[in-house]
Amino acid sequence: MFRILSHIASFLSSRHAVTPASEVAHQLLERADAGAGRDPRQAQELRSAARAFLSVIR
């Protein structure tokens, strides 16, 4: 769970402008798709982070 939260926190801290919630989730999912071939576990964690982020803001 800590890794999921750290993914969200690192992603949000890297963004300077305020973005809509759907954009944050979209970027996390894009990162997951891009890294799925190299590290499937991290890709799954990024997908979980996107789902967790969306469930919190809804």
Phi, psi and omega in degrees: 000323179298320181295323179297313180295324179291326175297315180296314181297317180293323179293316181292325180288336179280345180267127181271322182269155176284127182241154177296154183300322180296328178292321179297312179297320179299316180295320178298318179292324176296318177298321179296315180295321182292326183259007185297325181286329182275317184216089183299327180295315179294323178299318178295323178294322177293320176297319178295323178296320178296316178296317180296319179298315180294323181290331180285319185276347179272000000 
